[in-house]
């Protein structure tokens, strides 16, 4: 017998499932823990399918380390696209291109293999959470440096109160659940 359909909209189901962890990884941050979504097989599948609606015309899905890999890789499989990991510095074995970006304290960077994206490929960038937008903006720049065309960005969660969306300008941005 098929399982009962889940109750509520995808937004409601996500809101009920995502766990707020106060003061992680440091005081004052309310961390959105998406791991309960992953163990709910039906919800995980529905999230990946919903992200696919943002991916029209993509040749490549980029996932941002590390939770962007969890959603980006199955999305790429569903779409029949290639998957490219954008990683923290020093993790990739071959020659890399790097984009650095500012954090509240100090800087961080994203790296990709120089040949990961072919010129002109249309790229969707995926991560779990959009916060201030610095990471996603760096990912857009890295796609462009590699010769790709950033088609848009997609997130499971958007923290609207951190104003990441304006930082990404007019690029299409899709999020499944926004905390205002
Ligand atoms: P940002 O560059 O500020 O948009 O931060 C985005 C990156 O940090 C993403 O890769 C998120 O996984 C992570 N992140 C930032 N804030 C949070 C949060 N409150 N809960 C969970 N992840 C977060």
Boltz pocket constraint, residues with backbone or C-beta under 6 A from the ligand:
constraints:
  - pocket:
      binder: B
      contacts: [[A, 24], [A, 29], [A, 30], [A, 31], [A, 32], [A, 33], [A, 64], [A, 65], [A, 66], [A, 67], [A, 127], [A, 128], [A, 129], [A, 130], [A, 131], [A, 132], [A, 133], [A, 134], [A, 135], [A, 136], [A, 159], [A, 164]]
      max_distance: 6.0
